Amino acid sequence: MQIISMKILIKNIKTIVQTNSAATGKISGSEMAKLPCIDNGWISTEGNIITGLGETKEGLHTESQFDHIINAAGQFAFPCWCDSHTHIIYEGSREDEFVDRIKGLTYEEIAKNGGGILNSAEKLNKASEDELFESARARIHEMAMNGTGAVEIKSGYGLSFEGEIKMLKVIQRLKHHTDMTIKATFLGAHAIPLRYKQNRQEYVDLIINEMLPFIGYEKLADYCDVFCDRGFFTPDETDSILKAAAKYGLIPKIHANELDYSGGIQIAVKNKALSVDHLEYTGEEEIKALLNSSTMPTLLPSTAFFLGLKYPPARKMIDAGLPIALASDYNPGSSPSGKMSFVLSLACLKMKMLPEEAINAATINSAYAMGISDSHGSIKTGGRANLFLTNPINHYNYIPYSFGSDLIQTVIIGGKLYRQQH
């Protein structure tokens, strides 16, 4: 891989995909089936900013002013994916639980036996900050090579004051050692640790009275998330944690309705959460609540795929007028992959989203779910220079269609050229 910072001209692009600059920062309902494109185009960047784009006939450039010129004949240009839900700071893996599920154990049964999130927490608390940083940086690189240019990283495998702070410090280090845009989310309320099983309130109090004040004072997180679902945190517990987080300027997010109708969606809307994620169990009441809100429904189909869960009702949600975002949920237990092109394939195949809807969901809407849609998630003048070029293909539909292929030739993140060597 070569990494170079320069003034770049990309010319002869077959199609520039996602040139939307929606003032609202998100696309909803029937508008999600529309995908603005420019055929036979060019893009110029300087530093980490897109300085221009248009049809080739419009762009008469003096090529000598550029440090690097890419001839993208036959290629499509996409904005980099924005992956708004990941858990990529972890130690070890959980392929033993993968086999347990094959043998018939459910996600909840594995969790009750000390597996799942608690398994990862035990491993993480034994690992050093340096070990966690190096493994997470390798995952960041892997995601970048697959076209992701912005990522939200959640804590939640510490489940102790020391462990959660260690994870958030790793995220801060990653922000300073990569060109990828990173948002940090405090997810201390990911599960109830075993030692607090008989006194849940004691752990909630630890989060509210000790973790949140320290995190707020040290400015270690952008968001606060809670896993509000059956067997995890109740709506009342979720509400109290998010209200406490708001006092420290942490914007609410929620894991909800992955395992059952939990009331989490309604609590998310009540607290003006930026996003509410998973949503396998979403009915008329939940849709109605979301329609009257600014909360982005974020779907994680690779988790449903890996765990054998039912898929969220994306088609019903979009047809009702909702926006949808897509994310990978990259984590060691329920979605051990950050490949967003496969997430798009699942969205199309399993949730009946059109390719245009899936692309909008993984770019501008997922940028909205990270609070960065003013600069990320579309290719526009003044936007961040995060984009990738495909191999020569006939249509953008080929991205979700060819789910097993590596179709990315070049990735530019923050104006730096990342090129895989073949």
N, C-alpha and C positions, 0 to 999 in steps of 0.2 A: 504494500500500500504506500502511495506517495501522498503527502499532505502539503499543499502549497497555497499561500494566500496571495491574491492578485486581482487585477482587473480582467474580467473574463467576458468574452463574447461567444455566445452559442448561436450558430446560424443554421439555416436550412432545416429547422425543426419541422418534422412532419405535422405534429399537432402539439400545441401548448394546452394542457388540460387544467381546468379549475382556475379561471381568471376572474372569479367572483370576488367582489370587494363589498359584500353586503354590509350596509351601515349598521344593522342590528348585530352583526357578528355571528349570526346563526341562520340556518335555512330550515324551514318547517313544512310539514304536510306535502301537498302536491308540488311545491317548489323544489323539493328534494330530487325530483326526477329530471330537473333541468341542470345541465352541466356546461357552463360557458367555456368555449374553447376557441383558440385561434389556429387556423391552419397555415402551413408554410410560414412559420414565424421565426423570430429571433428574440433573445433575451440577453441583456447586459447586466453585469454586476460589478460593484466596486466595494472593497471591504466586505462588510457583512450585509450589504443592502442591494436589492434589485434596483438598478438605475433606469431601466427601460425595457420595453417589450413591444412587439407588434408584428404585423405582417411584413414579410421580407420586402415587399415593394415600398413600405413606409420607412424602412430603416436603412438609410444610406450611410454606412459607417466607414470611417478611415481606419482600416484594420490595424494600422501601425500603432494606434493609441492603446491597444490592448496587450496585456502581457501574455494572454493565452487565448487561443481561438479553437473552439470545438465545432467540427462539422457534424451536425446531428442528422444527416440525411436518413430518412426512413424511421427516425426515432421519435418517441413521445416524451415530452417533458411534463413531469408531475411536481406539485409541491410535495415536500417530504411529509410522510405520515406524521401525525401528532398522536402519540399513544398516551392517553390521559388516565390510565389505570394500570399500574404495575407494582410488583413487590420484588424487585430484582436484587435487593440486598439480603442475602441468605447464605447459610453455610451448609454444604453437603446437598444431598438430593433425597428424594423419597420414592425411589422405584420399588421399594418393598411394599408400600401402600398401593402402588399401581397393580401389583400382583394380588394384593388383598381384595381390591375391587373386582378384579377378574374372577376371583373365587366367590364373589357375591356379597362382600361387606359394603355397606353404604358409607358415604362421606361422614355422616353423623355417627355411625357405629365406630368408625376408625377414630374420630375425634374423642368419643367417650372412652376409648381404650388408651388415651394418651398420645394418639397419633395426630396427624393433621397439623394445625397451627402450633399446638403444644410441642410436637416433635421438632418443628423448625425452631421454636423458641429455645428449647434445650440446647440444640446445636449452636445457635447463634450466640447464646450467652457464654459459651466456652471459647468462642473465636475472638481473635484480637481485631481491633479496628483496622489495622493494616491488612490483615487477611481478608476482611470483608470488603475493604476498598478495592483490592486487586481483583477479586472475583467479580465484583460489580462493574468495575471498569472494563473487564473483558466482555461482559454482557452488553454494556453500552456500545462497545465497538461492533459486536455482532449485530445489534439492532441498527446501527448506522449503516452497515453494509447492506442491510435489507431495506433501506430507504426511510428509516425513522429519523426525524430531525429534532423532535421535542418529546419529552417524556415526563410524566408525573411519577414520582417514586414514593411509595408509602412505607412508613415504619410498621410495627405491628408484630414482629417476631422477637421482640425483646420481652414484652409483658412484665417488665420491671423498670424501675426508674433508671438504673444504670444501662440496661439493655436498650431501652427506647432512645435514650440520649446518645448512646453509641451509634445507633443506626442513623439518627438525624445528623450527627457529625460527619458520618461517612457521606451522606448526601451532599452536605456543604462542601466537602473535599472534591466530590465529583463535579460540582458546579464550576470549580476552579481548574479542573484538569481535563475538560472536554469542551468542544465547540457546540455540543448539543445543548439546547435549551432544557433546563431541568427545573421542575417545581417539586417542593418537598411537602409531604403530608404526614402529619402525626396521627397514627392509628393505634394508640395504646389500647383503645377499646376494640381490639380485634378478636379477643376471646378472654374468658375468665381463667386465669392461671389456676392450676390444681390446688395450690395452697389457700386459695380464696373461695373454693367451691362452696364451703359452708357459710361464707360471709361475703356475699357478692358486693354488698354496699361498701365494705372496707376497701375493695379494689377500685370501685367507682370514686370513692373519696380520695384515694391515692392519686388517681388521674387528675381530679379536679383541684385538689389542694396542694399537690407537690409537683407533678409532672407539668401541668399546664402553666403555672406561674414561671417555672424555670425556662420552659421552651419559649414562652412569650418574652421574657426578659432578654434571653440570649438570641432571639429572632432566628430560631432554628427551623421554623416551618412556615409555609404559606397557608396551609389548610389543616383542618381537623376533621377526621373521618371516624365513623362508628359503624360496626357491623351489627345492624339492627335486624335480627332474624330469629327464627325459631332455634332455641338452644344457645343463643348468643346474648345480645343485649336487648332489653325490652324497650318499647317506645319511650317510656318515662325515663329510663336510664339514659337513653340516647338524647332526649330533650335536655336533660340536666347537664350532660357533658358538652353539648354544642353551645348551650347558653353560656356556660363557663368559658369555653374557648373564645367566644365572641368578645369577651372582655379584654382579651389579649390580641385582638385583631386577626384571629385565625378564621378564615372563611369556611363555612360548613360544607361537608360532603358526607354522603352516606352509602354504605353497602346495604342493600335492602332487597327483600322478596326473592332471594335466590332459592330458598328452601320452602317457603310458604307465604301466605298473605300475612305480613308481619306488622302492618301499619307504618312501616318505615318510609314509604313514599309520602304519606301524609305528613309525617314528622319532618321530612326533608323540605317539603313545600312550606310548612309552618315556619321553619328556621331560615327560609330563603337560601337553601343550599345551592351551590353553583352546579352540582350534578348529583344525581342519584343513580347508583350503578348496580348491575346484575339484572333484576326485574323479570326473572323467569315467571313469577306470579304477578301478573298485571291485569286487572279487570276494569270494568266500567268506572268504578269509584276512583281508582288510581289514575286512570286516564283523565277523568274530569278534573281531579286535583292538579295534575300536571299542566293541563291546558290553560289554567288560570295563573300560571307561575312563570318565573324566569329560570327555573331549574332544568338542566339538560338531562334527559334520560340517556344513560350510557349503557350499551349492551355489550356483553362479553361472550360471544358465541363459542369461542374455543374452550371456555370453561364448561359450558353445557356439553360440548363435544367430548371432552376428556373425561368428565364425570358421568356421562350418560344421563344428564338431566334433560328435561323438556326445554325447548328453546323459547326465549321471550317472544311475545306476539308482535314482532316488529311491524308486520303488514297492517295489523289492526291499529297500531299506534300511529303510524304515518297517515293512514287513511282518515284517522280522526283529527288530523291536523297537527300532530306533535312533530318536533324535531327529534332526530336520533343521532347519537354519537356512537362510534365503535372504538373499542380498545382491546388490548391483548390479555390483560390480567396476568402477565408473565410472572409466574411464581413456581416454586418447586413441587407443589402438591396438586394443584388443580388446573394448571395451564403452563407447562414447562416450555413455553415458546413465545418469543416476541416477534414472530414473523407476521407483520400486518397484512401482507398480501393473502395469506391463508385465512386470516380473520375476514377479509372481504369475500373470499370464496365461500366460507361458511355462511356469511350473511346472505349471499345470493342463493345458495343451494338449500339451506335449512330454514331461513327466515323469509325467503321469497322477496328479498330486496332487489330492486333493479341495480345494475352496475353503477348507474349514475347516483342512485341513493347511497350506495355503499361508499363510493368515492367521496361524496359530500360528507358522509358520516365520519370518515376516517381522516378528513382534512379540516375543513372550516368548522364543522360542528365539534370535532374533538379538540380543536384549538380553543373554541368557546368554553368547553368543559375544563380547560386549563387556565382560562382567563387571559389568553394571548391571541385572540382572533383578530385583533387590530393589526398584527404584524406577521402572523403565522397562518398556515392552512390554505393559502391561495398564492398564486403568482401574480403580483401586482407591483407597480412602481412604488418604491418606498418601503416595501415589505422586506422581511428578512430573507437573505439569499440562502434559503433551504430548499433544494430541489434535486430531483434525480432524473436521469435519462435512461430510457429502456433500451434494450436491443431493438433492432428494426422489427416492428410488429404492424399489423394491419389496422387495429382498432383498440381503444382502451378497454373494451370488453374482454380482451385477451388476458388481462391481468387476473381477474377472478376466475376466468375459464381455465387457464393453465395453472392449476393450483400447486403442482409439484415442481414447476420450473423456476429457475433463477433468471429473471428477465431484466435485472438491473445492471446496466453497464457502468454508469458514472453516478456518483453522489456528491453533491455540493452542500456543505453545512457551514453556516456562518461565513459564507464567501470563500471557504477553503475547499479545494478540490480533492476529493477522495476517489481514487481510482483503483479498482481491484485488478490485480495482475493475473492474467490467464496464460 
